[in-house]
Amino acid sequence: VYNAALLLLLLLLLATPLHRYLHYQYILFFRIMFPIAILLVNLVNYLADQVRYRIQSQLKAAAGQLEAFAFTDPLTGTFNRHAWASHFGDSRGHAAGLSFSIIDLDNFKQVNDQFGHTTGDEVLCHVVRLIKENIPAGARLYRWGGEEFLLVLQATDPLYVRPILDGLRCK
């Protein structure tokens, strides 16, 4: 709108004669320099809009990355406790119709002690892959602690939930 108004002003100035008291030596100067100045202002406005758009896009992408970092466990790629707080918070109404199960890897400390933390990390990632491959769509997995995970299923019927958990235990 601003650029269109400036272009309209430019056209009006070029179409109308200049003030009669303006010295004729300056008429040519105003007829050339003023339109150039308006075009330059339009160009600067256009470039500023392009820069602003690019910066806003980069900020939006960075905000998305920060949110992903804030809600994702960097090792396993599962949700973390911050995601849990965001998804459920203090409101108990969000948990209606859901089942919650804690998955704890027994004797995991021995894996870290005997084979090292790098191997322990690989084991955690492998276990997470197994869990994700064997849970239904819509289920959410949160890393709750070192080797503890919280599985949230969209069901409360034990006849549906128990076979899923038993299947995970057998893997």
VMD Tcl script that builds the backbone (N, CA, C; Angstrom):
set m [mol new atoms 513]
animate dup $m
set s [atomselect $m all]
$s set {name element resname resid chain x y z} {
  {N N VAL 1 A 0.838 -1.183 0.000}
  {CA C VAL 1 A 0.000 0.000 0.000}
  {C C VAL 1 A 0.885 1.250 0.000}
  {N N TYR 2 A 1.909 1.224 0.841}
  {CA C TYR 2 A 2.810 2.374 0.924}
  {C C TYR 2 A 3.498 2.612 -0.417}
  {N N ASN 3 A 3.990 1.546 -1.042}
  {CA C ASN 3 A 4.669 1.685 -2.331}
  {C C ASN 3 A 3.705 2.152 -3.415}
  {N N ALA 4 A 2.489 1.655 -3.396}
  {CA C ALA 4 A 1.495 2.075 -4.384}
  {C C ALA 4 A 1.170 3.556 -4.222}
  {N N ALA 5 A 1.079 4.034 -2.978}
  {CA C ALA 5 A 0.808 5.452 -2.743}
  {C C ALA 5 A 1.955 6.316 -3.262}
  {N N LEU 6 A 3.187 5.858 -3.046}
  {CA C LEU 6 A 4.325 6.621 -3.562}
  {C C LEU 6 A 4.338 6.651 -5.084}
  {N N LEU 7 A 4.025 5.546 -5.721}
  {CA C LEU 7 A 3.979 5.519 -7.189}
  {C C LEU 7 A 2.857 6.411 -7.715}
  {N N LEU 8 A 1.724 6.432 -7.042}
  {CA C LEU 8 A 0.624 7.317 -7.443}
  {C C LEU 8 A 1.040 8.780 -7.309}
  {N N LEU 9 A 1.719 9.109 -6.211}
  {CA C LEU 9 A 2.222 10.467 -6.028}
  {C C LEU 9 A 3.203 10.826 -7.133}
  {N N LEU 10 A 4.053 9.900 -7.498}
  {CA C LEU 10 A 5.023 10.121 -8.578}
  {C C LEU 10 A 4.300 10.425 -9.888}
  {N N LEU 11 A 3.292 9.637 -10.209}
  {CA C LEU 11 A 2.553 9.869 -11.455}
  {C C LEU 11 A 1.840 11.220 -11.440}
  {N N LEU 12 A 1.276 11.595 -10.301}
  {CA C LEU 12 A 0.612 12.897 -10.196}
  {C C LEU 12 A 1.609 14.040 -10.381}
  {N N LEU 13 A 2.779 13.903 -9.795}
  {CA C LEU 13 A 3.777 14.955 -9.925}
  {C C LEU 13 A 4.295 15.081 -11.350}
  {N N LEU 14 A 4.427 13.969 -12.016}
  {CA C LEU 14 A 4.896 14.029 -13.402}
  {C C LEU 14 A 3.820 14.561 -14.344}
  {N N ALA 15 A 2.570 14.352 -14.013}
  {CA C ALA 15 A 1.479 14.772 -14.889}
  {C C ALA 15 A 1.090 16.230 -14.684}
  {N N THR 16 A 1.333 16.794 -13.523}
  {CA C THR 16 A 0.915 18.171 -13.259}
  {C C THR 16 A 2.103 19.120 -13.422}
  {N N PRO 17 A 1.822 20.339 -13.852}
  {CA C PRO 17 A 2.917 21.311 -13.976}
  {C C PRO 17 A 3.404 21.736 -12.593}
  {N N LEU 18 A 4.641 22.109 -12.527}
  {CA C LEU 18 A 5.224 22.549 -11.266}
  {C C LEU 18 A 4.738 23.954 -10.925}
  {N N HIS 19 A 4.994 24.390 -9.731}
  {CA C HIS 19 A 4.563 25.690 -9.243}
  {C C HIS 19 A 5.132 26.786 -10.146}
  {N N ARG 20 A 4.347 27.835 -10.417}
  {CA C ARG 20 A 4.761 28.869 -11.370}
  {C C ARG 20 A 5.905 29.727 -10.853}
  {N N TYR 21 A 6.125 29.740 -9.518}
  {CA C TYR 21 A 7.215 30.542 -8.979}
  {C C TYR 21 A 8.541 29.782 -8.915}
  {N N LEU 22 A 8.507 28.498 -9.297}
  {CA C LEU 22 A 9.729 27.695 -9.297}
  {C C LEU 22 A 10.580 28.105 -10.493}
  {N N HIS 23 A 11.822 28.376 -10.249}
  {CA C HIS 23 A 12.723 28.810 -11.312}
  {C C HIS 23 A 12.853 27.698 -12.339}
  {N N TYR 24 A 12.873 28.083 -13.605}
  {CA C TYR 24 A 12.874 27.090 -14.680}
  {C C TYR 24 A 14.106 26.190 -14.647}
  {N N GLN 25 A 15.211 26.639 -14.048}
  {CA C GLN 25 A 16.408 25.804 -13.981}
  {C C GLN 25 A 16.181 24.588 -13.070}
  {N N TYR 26 A 15.307 24.751 -12.103}
  {CA C TYR 26 A 15.057 23.654 -11.164}
  {C C TYR 26 A 13.951 22.705 -11.632}
  {N N ILE 27 A 13.201 23.111 -12.605}
  {CA C ILE 27 A 12.099 22.269 -13.078}
  {C C ILE 27 A 12.621 20.925 -13.573}
  {N N LEU 28 A 13.630 20.932 -14.403}
  {CA C LEU 28 A 14.200 19.693 -14.922}
  {C C LEU 28 A 14.765 18.844 -13.781}
  {N N PHE 29 A 15.437 19.519 -12.841}
  {CA C PHE 29 A 16.010 18.805 -11.687}
  {C C PHE 29 A 14.911 18.064 -10.904}
  {N N PHE 30 A 13.788 18.774 -10.595}
  {CA C PHE 30 A 12.706 18.148 -9.841}
  {C C PHE 30 A 12.009 17.066 -10.643}
  {N N ARG 31 A 11.872 17.269 -11.920}
  {CA C ARG 31 A 11.214 16.262 -12.761}
  {C C ARG 31 A 12.060 14.997 -12.901}
  {N N ILE 32 A 13.358 15.096 -12.716}
  {CA C ILE 32 A 14.229 13.913 -12.829}
  {C C ILE 32 A 14.549 13.330 -11.453}
  {N N MET 33 A 14.987 14.174 -10.533}
  {CA C MET 33 A 15.471 13.680 -9.245}
  {C C MET 33 A 14.351 13.175 -8.327}
  {N N PHE 34 A 13.212 13.846 -8.331}
  {CA C PHE 34 A 12.140 13.413 -7.448}
  {C C PHE 34 A 11.627 12.019 -7.821}
  {N N PRO 35 A 11.367 11.745 -9.079}
  {CA C PRO 35 A 10.957 10.370 -9.430}
  {C C PRO 35 A 12.037 9.332 -9.094}
  {N N ILE 36 A 13.294 9.711 -9.303}
  {CA C ILE 36 A 14.370 8.774 -8.964}
  {C C ILE 36 A 14.375 8.510 -7.457}
  {N N ALA 37 A 14.184 9.560 -6.677}
  {CA C ALA 37 A 14.156 9.399 -5.225}
  {C C ALA 37 A 12.994 8.500 -4.797}
  {N N ILE 38 A 11.831 8.686 -5.405}
  {CA C ILE 38 A 10.678 7.857 -5.056}
  {C C ILE 38 A 10.935 6.405 -5.466}
  {N N LEU 39 A 11.502 6.195 -6.631}
  {CA C LEU 39 A 11.817 4.830 -7.055}
  {C C LEU 39 A 12.840 4.180 -6.117}
  {N N LEU 40 A 13.824 4.944 -5.667}
  {CA C LEU 40 A 14.806 4.411 -4.731}
  {C C LEU 40 A 14.159 4.048 -3.388}
  {N N VAL 41 A 13.253 4.890 -2.919}
  {CA C VAL 41 A 12.546 4.589 -1.689}
  {C C VAL 41 A 11.739 3.296 -1.851}
  {N N ASN 42 A 11.085 3.141 -3.002}
  {CA C ASN 42 A 10.337 1.911 -3.272}
  {C C ASN 42 A 11.259 0.694 -3.303}
  {N N LEU 43 A 12.406 0.848 -3.917}
  {CA C LEU 43 A 13.364 -0.249 -3.988}
  {C C LEU 43 A 13.858 -0.636 -2.593}
  {N N VAL 44 A 14.187 0.353 -1.781}
  {CA C VAL 44 A 14.639 0.085 -0.414}
  {C C VAL 44 A 13.531 -0.591 0.393}
  {N N ASN 45 A 12.287 -0.133 0.232}
  {CA C ASN 45 A 11.162 -0.774 0.918}
  {C C ASN 45 A 10.997 -2.223 0.491}
  {N N TYR 46 A 11.116 -2.478 -0.801}
  {CA C TYR 46 A 10.991 -3.843 -1.311}
  {C C TYR 46 A 12.095 -4.728 -0.735}
  {N N LEU 47 A 13.324 -4.247 -0.755}
  {CA C LEU 47 A 14.441 -5.031 -0.221}
  {C C LEU 47 A 14.281 -5.268 1.283}
  {N N ALA 48 A 13.826 -4.260 2.002}
  {CA C ALA 48 A 13.599 -4.421 3.441}
  {C C ALA 48 A 12.517 -5.461 3.704}
  {N N ASP 49 A 11.451 -5.474 2.900}
  {CA C ASP 49 A 10.409 -6.491 3.041}
  {C C ASP 49 A 10.959 -7.885 2.792}
  {N N GLN 50 A 11.818 -8.015 1.777}
  {CA C GLN 50 A 12.411 -9.324 1.482}
  {C C GLN 50 A 13.294 -9.799 2.632}
  {N N VAL 51 A 14.089 -8.907 3.192}
  {CA C VAL 51 A 14.961 -9.263 4.318}
  {C C VAL 51 A 14.109 -9.638 5.531}
  {N N ARG 52 A 13.067 -8.857 5.802}
  {CA C ARG 52 A 12.186 -9.140 6.936}
  {C C ARG 52 A 11.513 -10.501 6.766}
  {N N TYR 53 A 11.054 -10.803 5.561}
  {CA C TYR 53 A 10.409 -12.085 5.300}
  {C C TYR 53 A 11.399 -13.235 5.526}
  {N N ARG 54 A 12.629 -13.084 5.042}
  {CA C ARG 54 A 13.642 -14.126 5.205}
  {C C ARG 54 A 13.974 -14.333 6.690}
  {N N ILE 55 A 14.112 -13.237 7.424}
  {CA C ILE 55 A 14.429 -13.334 8.855}
  {C C ILE 55 A 13.271 -13.989 9.610}
  {N N GLN 56 A 12.028 -13.623 9.279}
  {CA C GLN 56 A 10.880 -14.236 9.934}
  {C C GLN 56 A 10.823 -15.735 9.648}
  {N N SER 57 A 11.133 -16.133 8.424}
  {CA C SER 57 A 11.144 -17.554 8.077}
  {C C SER 57 A 12.215 -18.291 8.862}
  {N N GLN 58 A 13.396 -17.687 8.985}
  {CA C GLN 58 A 14.473 -18.310 9.740}
  {C C GLN 58 A 14.128 -18.400 11.222}
  {N N LEU 59 A 13.492 -17.352 11.769}
  {CA C LEU 59 A 13.077 -17.389 13.169}
  {C C LEU 59 A 12.029 -18.460 13.420}
  {N N LYS 60 A 11.098 -18.611 12.480}
  {CA C LYS 60 A 10.064 -19.626 12.627}
  {C C LYS 60 A 10.690 -21.025 12.596}
  {N N ALA 61 A 11.643 -21.236 11.680}
  {CA C ALA 61 A 12.326 -22.530 11.606}
  {C C ALA 61 A 13.141 -22.786 12.874}
  {N N ALA 62 A 13.826 -21.770 13.373}
  {CA C ALA 62 A 14.631 -21.918 14.592}
  {C C ALA 62 A 13.734 -22.212 15.791}
  {N N ALA 63 A 12.572 -21.568 15.861}
  {CA C ALA 63 A 11.641 -21.828 16.958}
  {C C ALA 63 A 11.152 -23.276 16.913}
  {N N GLY 64 A 10.902 -23.778 15.709}
  {CA C GLY 64 A 10.497 -25.179 15.568}
  {C C GLY 64 A 11.591 -26.128 16.015}
  {N N GLN 65 A 12.830 -25.809 15.668}
  {CA C GLN 65 A 13.956 -26.646 16.092}
  {C C GLN 65 A 14.130 -26.595 17.606}
  {N N LEU 66 A 14.000 -25.418 18.183}
  {CA C LEU 66 A 14.128 -25.300 19.641}
  {C C LEU 66 A 13.034 -26.084 20.357}
  {N N GLU 67 A 11.838 -26.037 19.816}
  {CA C GLU 67 A 10.749 -26.802 20.430}
  {C C GLU 67 A 11.039 -28.297 20.330}
  {N N ALA 68 A 11.549 -28.733 19.175}
  {CA C ALA 68 A 11.899 -30.147 19.024}
  {C C ALA 68 A 12.999 -30.536 20.010}
  {N N PHE 69 A 14.002 -29.680 20.171}
  {CA C PHE 69 A 15.079 -29.963 21.127}
  {C C PHE 69 A 14.546 -29.992 22.557}
  {N N ALA 70 A 13.624 -29.101 22.859}
  {CA C ALA 70 A 13.098 -29.013 24.217}
  {C C ALA 70 A 12.230 -30.215 24.574}
  {N N PHE 71 A 11.566 -30.814 23.602}
  {CA C PHE 71 A 10.616 -31.890 23.873}
  {C C PHE 71 A 11.111 -33.271 23.471}
  {N N THR 72 A 12.330 -33.378 22.989}
  {CA C THR 72 A 12.840 -34.659 22.504}
  {C C THR 72 A 14.114 -35.043 23.233}
  {N N ASP 73 A 14.187 -36.302 23.620}
  {CA C ASP 73 A 15.408 -36.832 24.217}
  {C C ASP 73 A 16.446 -36.953 23.099}
  {N N PRO 74 A 17.613 -36.333 23.245}
  {CA C PRO 74 A 18.583 -36.327 22.141}
  {C C PRO 74 A 19.155 -37.705 21.822}
  {N N LEU 75 A 19.214 -38.589 22.784}
  {CA C LEU 75 A 19.794 -39.909 22.542}
  {C C LEU 75 A 18.827 -40.837 21.819}
  {N N THR 76 A 17.625 -40.954 22.334}
  {CA C THR 76 A 16.688 -41.955 21.816}
  {C C THR 76 A 15.679 -41.402 20.815}
  {N N GLY 77 A 15.511 -40.090 20.789}
  {CA C GLY 77 A 14.528 -39.496 19.882}
  {C C GLY 77 A 13.099 -39.590 20.394}
  {N N THR 78 A 12.918 -40.085 21.613}
  {CA C THR 78 A 11.576 -40.147 22.195}
  {C C THR 78 A 11.242 -38.806 22.830}
  {N N PHE 79 A 9.976 -38.663 23.203}
  {CA C PHE 79 A 9.609 -37.477 23.966}
  {C C PHE 79 A 10.318 -37.515 25.321}
  {N N ASN 80 A 10.461 -36.359 25.955}
  {CA C ASN 80 A 11.075 -36.296 27.284}
  {C C ASN 80 A 10.044 -35.786 28.302}
  {N N ARG 81 A 10.511 -35.556 29.523}
  {CA C ARG 81 A 9.598 -35.096 30.580}
  {C C ARG 81 A 8.992 -33.723 30.280}
  {N N HIS 82 A 9.736 -32.859 29.592}
  {CA C HIS 82 A 9.189 -31.545 29.232}
  {C C HIS 82 A 8.007 -31.712 28.279}
  {N N ALA 83 A 8.126 -32.673 27.374}
  {CA C ALA 83 A 7.011 -32.950 26.466}
  {C C ALA 83 A 5.820 -33.479 27.247}
  {N N TRP 84 A 6.095 -34.334 28.219}
  {CA C TRP 84 A 5.026 -34.862 29.073}
  {C C TRP 84 A 4.273 -33.720 29.743}
  {N N ALA 85 A 5.035 -32.788 30.331}
  {CA C ALA 85 A 4.409 -31.649 31.015}
  {C C ALA 85 A 3.607 -30.803 30.031}
  {N N SER 86 A 4.106 -30.672 28.820}
  {CA C SER 86 A 3.395 -29.890 27.814}
  {C C SER 86 A 2.132 -30.604 27.343}
  {N N HIS 87 A 2.216 -31.919 27.150}
  {CA C HIS 87 A 1.072 -32.668 26.640}
  {C C HIS 87 A -0.024 -32.842 27.682}
  {N N PHE 88 A 0.378 -33.019 28.939}
  {CA C PHE 88 A -0.614 -33.315 29.966}
  {C C PHE 88 A -0.698 -32.254 31.051}
  {N N GLY 89 A 0.424 -31.628 31.401}
  {CA C GLY 89 A 0.419 -30.580 32.410}
  {C C GLY 89 A -0.220 -31.036 33.709}
  {N N ASP 90 A -0.885 -30.120 34.351}
  {CA C ASP 90 A -1.556 -30.429 35.613}
  {C C ASP 90 A -2.999 -30.869 35.411}
  {N N SER 91 A -3.474 -30.744 34.193}
  {CA C SER 91 A -4.882 -31.060 33.933}
  {C C SER 91 A -5.074 -32.571 33.824}
  {N N ARG 92 A -5.973 -33.093 34.616}
  {CA C ARG 92 A -6.243 -34.529 34.581}
  {C C ARG 92 A -7.217 -34.876 33.452}
  {N N GLY 93 A -7.889 -33.904 32.918}
  {CA C GLY 93 A -8.851 -34.152 31.848}
  {C C GLY 93 A -8.213 -34.676 30.573}
  {N N HIS 94 A -6.943 -34.358 30.348}
  {CA C HIS 94 A -6.259 -34.817 29.148}
  {C C HIS 94 A -5.966 -36.308 29.202}
  {N N ALA 95 A -5.946 -36.892 30.392}
  {CA C ALA 95 A -5.565 -38.287 30.557}
  {C C ALA 95 A -6.757 -39.241 30.439}
  {N N ALA 96 A -7.951 -38.735 30.244}
  {CA C ALA 96 A -9.123 -39.599 30.138}
  {C C ALA 96 A -8.995 -40.480 28.901}
  {N N GLY 97 A -9.258 -41.773 29.086}
  {CA C GLY 97 A -9.211 -42.705 27.966}
  {C C GLY 97 A -7.813 -43.178 27.613}
  {N N LEU 98 A -6.837 -42.936 28.492}
  {CA C LEU 98 A -5.457 -43.328 28.222}
  {C C LEU 98 A -4.965 -44.318 29.269}
  {N N SER 99 A -4.020 -45.141 28.868}
  {CA C SER 99 A -3.336 -46.041 29.794}
  {C C SER 99 A -1.879 -45.634 29.867}
  {N N PHE 100 A -1.314 -45.706 31.068}
  {CA C PHE 100 A 0.067 -45.313 31.293}
  {C C PHE 100 A 0.839 -46.518 31.833}
  {N N SER 101 A 1.983 -46.786 31.227}
  {CA C SER 101 A 2.807 -47.911 31.654}
  {C C SER 101 A 4.253 -47.461 31.743}
  {N N ILE 102 A 4.893 -47.823 32.849}
  {CA C ILE 102 A 6.323 -47.550 33.007}
  {C C ILE 102 A 7.084 -48.776 32.515}
  {N N ILE 103 A 8.060 -48.532 31.650}
  {CA C ILE 103 A 8.927 -49.596 31.151}
  {C C ILE 103 A 10.307 -49.338 31.741}
  {N N ASP 104 A 10.793 -50.313 32.504}
  {CA C ASP 104 A 12.092 -50.175 33.156}
  {C C ASP 104 A 12.974 -51.333 32.693}
  {N N LEU 105 A 14.189 -51.019 32.265}
  {CA C LEU 105 A 15.126 -52.052 31.831}
  {C C LEU 105 A 15.878 -52.564 33.063}
  {N N ASP 106 A 15.597 -53.795 33.435}
  {CA C ASP 106 A 16.218 -54.377 34.625}
  {C C ASP 106 A 17.720 -54.550 34.425}
  {N N ASN 107 A 18.469 -54.310 35.487}
  {CA C ASN 107 A 19.927 -54.524 35.521}
  {C C ASN 107 A 20.681 -53.732 34.448}
  {N N PHE 108 A 20.136 -52.622 34.039}
  {CA C PHE 108 A 20.793 -51.838 32.982}
  {C C PHE 108 A 22.112 -51.243 33.462}
  {N N LYS 109 A 22.223 -50.968 34.725}
  {CA C LYS 109 A 23.469 -50.421 35.274}
  {C C LYS 109 A 24.628 -51.378 35.025}
  {N N GLN 110 A 24.354 -52.678 35.066}
  {CA C GLN 110 A 25.399 -53.668 34.804}
  {C C GLN 110 A 25.899 -53.583 33.365}
  {N N VAL 111 A 25.012 -53.262 32.427}
  {CA C VAL 111 A 25.426 -53.095 31.022}
  {C C VAL 111 A 26.406 -51.939 30.925}
  {N N ASN 112 A 26.060 -50.823 31.542}
  {CA C ASN 112 A 26.956 -49.661 31.511}
  {C C ASN 112 A 28.277 -49.962 32.213}
  {N N ASP 113 A 28.213 -50.638 33.359}
  {CA C ASP 113 A 29.435 -50.925 34.116}
  {C C ASP 113 A 30.340 -51.908 33.376}
  {N N GLN 114 A 29.745 -52.923 32.768}
  {CA C GLN 114 A 30.544 -53.966 32.131}
  {C C GLN 114 A 31.012 -53.579 30.729}
  {N N PHE 115 A 30.153 -52.940 29.936}
  {CA C PHE 115 A 30.481 -52.674 28.528}
  {C C PHE 115 A 30.711 -51.197 28.218}
  {N N GLY 116 A 30.403 -50.306 29.133}
  {CA C GLY 116 A 30.606 -48.882 28.924}
  {C C GLY 116 A 29.325 -48.163 28.530}
  {N N HIS 117 A 29.366 -46.852 28.684}
  {CA C HIS 117 A 28.169 -46.035 28.418}
  {C C HIS 117 A 27.835 -45.951 26.934}
  {N N THR 118 A 28.820 -46.053 26.080}
  {CA C THR 118 A 28.533 -46.020 24.636}
  {C C THR 118 A 27.680 -47.222 24.249}
  {N N THR 119 A 28.058 -48.381 24.750}
  {CA C THR 119 A 27.261 -49.583 24.482}
  {C C THR 119 A 25.897 -49.461 25.142}
  {N N GLY 120 A 25.860 -48.918 26.356}
  {CA C GLY 120 A 24.578 -48.702 27.026}
  {C C GLY 120 A 23.665 -47.799 26.211}
  {N N ASP 121 A 24.234 -46.752 25.620}
  {CA C ASP 121 A 23.440 -45.858 24.763}
  {C C ASP 121 A 22.904 -46.600 23.542}
  {N N GLU 122 A 23.731 -47.450 22.950}
  {CA C GLU 122 A 23.286 -48.234 21.795}
  {C C GLU 122 A 22.154 -49.181 22.182}
  {N N VAL 123 A 22.265 -49.785 23.361}
  {CA C VAL 123 A 21.208 -50.672 23.844}
  {C C VAL 123 A 19.913 -49.888 24.035}
  {N N LEU 124 A 19.996 -48.709 24.636}
  {CA C LEU 124 A 18.795 -47.880 24.822}
  {C C LEU 124 A 18.134 -47.555 23.481}
  {N N CYS 125 A 18.941 -47.157 22.510}
  {CA C CYS 125 A 18.394 -46.821 21.188}
  {C C CYS 125 A 17.758 -48.045 20.542}
  {N N HIS 126 A 18.382 -49.207 20.690}
  {CA C HIS 126 A 17.830 -50.444 20.134}
  {C C HIS 126 A 16.498 -50.793 20.801}
  {N N VAL 127 A 16.435 -50.673 22.122}
  {CA C VAL 127 A 15.196 -50.951 22.854}
  {C C VAL 127 A 14.085 -49.996 22.413}
  {N N VAL 128 A 14.421 -48.726 22.229}
  {CA C VAL 128 A 13.413 -47.750 21.783}
  {C C VAL 128 A 12.894 -48.127 20.397}
  {N N ARG 129 A 13.793 -48.542 19.497}
  {CA C ARG 129 A 13.353 -48.972 18.159}
  {C C ARG 129 A 12.396 -50.165 18.274}
  {N N LEU 130 A 12.732 -51.142 19.123}
  {CA C LEU 130 A 11.860 -52.308 19.313}
  {C C LEU 130 A 10.496 -51.893 19.849}
  {N N ILE 131 A 10.498 -51.009 20.821}
  {CA C ILE 131 A 9.222 -50.557 21.399}
  {C C ILE 131 A 8.387 -49.854 20.332}
  {N N LYS 132 A 9.005 -48.922 19.598}
  {CA C LYS 132 A 8.252 -48.149 18.593}
  {C C LYS 132 A 7.705 -49.049 17.487}
  {N N GLU 133 A 8.435 -50.112 17.159}
  {CA C GLU 133 A 7.972 -51.037 16.121}
  {C C GLU 133 A 6.800 -51.894 16.601}
  {N N ASN 134 A 6.618 -52.013 17.904}
  {CA C ASN 134 A 5.624 -52.939 18.441}
  {C C ASN 134 A 4.512 -52.275 19.231}
  {N N ILE 135 A 4.351 -50.974 19.091}
  {CA C ILE 135 A 3.228 -50.301 19.738}
  {C C ILE 135 A 2.277 -49.791 18.660}
  {N N PRO 136 A 1.015 -49.657 18.998}
  {CA C PRO 136 A 0.047 -49.203 17.984}
  {C C PRO 136 A 0.244 -47.727 17.620}
  {N N ALA 137 A -0.288 -47.377 16.471}
  {CA C ALA 137 A -0.252 -45.978 16.038}
  {C C ALA 137 A -0.991 -45.123 17.054}
  {N N GLY 138 A -0.473 -43.958 17.311}
  {CA C GLY 138 A -1.091 -43.047 18.271}
  {C C GLY 138 A -0.534 -43.172 19.671}
  {N N ALA 139 A 0.225 -44.244 19.941}
  {CA C ALA 139 A 0.849 -44.396 21.255}
  {C C ALA 139 A 2.035 -43.447 21.340}
  {N N ARG 140 A 2.317 -42.977 22.537}
  {CA C ARG 140 A 3.447 -42.062 22.744}
  {C C ARG 140 A 4.419 -42.666 23.740}
  {N N LEU 141 A 5.701 -42.498 23.438}
  {CA C LEU 141 A 6.750 -43.026 24.299}
  {C C LEU 141 A 7.582 -41.858 24.824}
  {N N TYR 142 A 7.755 -41.812 26.138}
  {CA C TYR 142 A 8.512 -40.753 26.794}
  {C C TYR 142 A 9.701 -41.383 27.509}
  {N N ARG 143 A 10.861 -40.753 27.423}
  {CA C ARG 143 A 11.980 -41.195 28.247}
  {C C ARG 143 A 11.806 -40.533 29.602}
  {N N TRP 144 A 11.572 -41.353 30.614}
  {CA C TRP 144 A 11.226 -40.850 31.932}
  {C C TRP 144 A 12.455 -40.648 32.795}
  {N N GLY 145 A 13.418 -41.525 32.645}
  {CA C GLY 145 A 14.656 -41.445 33.414}
  {C C GLY 145 A 15.759 -42.095 32.604}
  {N N GLY 146 A 16.828 -42.524 33.267}
  {CA C GLY 146 A 17.960 -43.127 32.567}
  {C C GLY 146 A 17.551 -44.270 31.669}
  {N N GLU 147 A 16.962 -45.316 32.265}
  {CA C GLU 147 A 16.512 -46.475 31.475}
  {C C GLU 147 A 15.030 -46.735 31.706}
  {N N GLU 148 A 14.318 -45.715 32.088}
  {CA C GLU 148 A 12.882 -45.814 32.322}
  {C C GLU 148 A 12.134 -45.031 31.252}
  {N N PHE 149 A 11.075 -45.655 30.765}
  {CA C PHE 149 A 10.261 -45.043 29.726}
  {C C PHE 149 A 8.812 -45.096 30.156}
  {N N LEU 150 A 8.048 -44.127 29.701}
  {CA C LEU 150 A 6.614 -44.075 29.965}
  {C C LEU 150 A 5.904 -44.279 28.639}
  {N N LEU 151 A 5.061 -45.275 28.588}
  {CA C LEU 151 A 4.285 -45.567 27.389}
  {C C LEU 151 A 2.849 -45.135 27.631}
  {N N VAL 152 A 2.317 -44.308 26.749}
  {CA C VAL 152 A 0.936 -43.834 26.849}
  {C C VAL 152 A 0.168 -44.408 25.671}
  {N N LEU 153 A -0.840 -45.220 25.997}
  {CA C LEU 153 A -1.678 -45.850 24.978}
  {C C LEU 153 A -3.070 -45.229 24.993}
  {N N GLN 154 A -3.672 -45.154 23.834}
  {CA C GLN 154 A -5.014 -44.574 23.726}
  {C C GLN 154 A -6.067 -45.658 23.945}
  {N N ALA 155 A -6.025 -46.252 25.115}
  {CA C ALA 155 A -6.995 -47.293 25.467}
  {C C ALA 155 A -6.941 -47.507 26.977}
  {N N THR 156 A -8.040 -47.944 27.520}
  {CA C THR 156 A -8.057 -48.262 28.953}
  {C C THR 156 A -8.468 -49.711 29.190}
  {N N ASP 157 A -8.910 -50.411 28.174}
  {CA C ASP 157 A -9.365 -51.789 28.319}
  {C C ASP 157 A -8.168 -52.710 28.535}
  {N N PRO 158 A -8.101 -53.413 29.670}
  {CA C PRO 158 A -6.970 -54.312 29.934}
  {C C PRO 158 A -6.840 -55.423 28.890}
  {N N LEU 159 A -7.957 -55.814 28.271}
  {CA C LEU 159 A -7.895 -56.853 27.238}
  {C C LEU 159 A -7.166 -56.358 25.984}
  {N N TYR 160 A -7.090 -55.052 25.810}
  {CA C TYR 160 A -6.351 -54.468 24.687}
  {C C TYR 160 A -4.914 -54.126 25.090}
  {N N VAL 161 A -4.762 -53.575 26.283}
  {CA C VAL 161 A -3.460 -53.067 26.717}
  {C C VAL 161 A -2.507 -54.191 27.120}
  {N N ARG 162 A -3.008 -55.163 27.841}
  {CA C ARG 162 A -2.129 -56.221 28.380}
  {C C ARG 162 A -1.368 -56.985 27.300}
  {N N PRO 163 A -1.991 -57.413 26.196}
  {CA C PRO 163 A -1.212 -58.124 25.168}
  {C C PRO 163 A -0.095 -57.263 24.562}
  {N N ILE 164 A -0.318 -55.966 24.458}
  {CA C ILE 164 A 0.717 -55.072 23.940}
  {C C ILE 164 A 1.913 -55.058 24.890}
  {N N LEU 165 A 1.628 -54.899 26.178}
  {CA C LEU 165 A 2.711 -54.859 27.175}
  {C C LEU 165 A 3.409 -56.210 27.294}
  {N N ASP 166 A 2.640 -57.311 27.247}
  {CA C ASP 166 A 3.265 -58.631 27.286}
  {C C ASP 166 A 4.150 -58.852 26.063}
  {N N GLY 167 A 3.702 -58.386 24.918}
  {CA C GLY 167 A 4.515 -58.503 23.696}
  {C C GLY 167 A 5.807 -57.736 23.806}
  {N N LEU 168 A 5.764 -56.546 24.406}
  {CA C LEU 168 A 6.986 -55.752 24.605}
  {C C LEU 168 A 7.926 -56.457 25.576}
  {N N ARG 169 A 7.370 -57.073 26.612}
  {CA C ARG 169 A 8.192 -57.741 27.610}
  {C C ARG 169 A 8.937 -58.925 26.973}
  {N N CYS 170 A 8.307 -59.573 26.021}
  {CA C CYS 170 A 8.931 -60.739 25.376}
  {C C CYS 170 A 10.003 -60.349 24.364}
  {N N LYS 171 A 10.000 -59.137 23.898}
  {CA C LYS 171 A 10.978 -58.709 22.902}
  {C C LYS 171 A 12.319 -58.588 23.589}
}
mol reanalyze $m
mol bondsrecalc $m
mol representation Tube
mol addrep $m
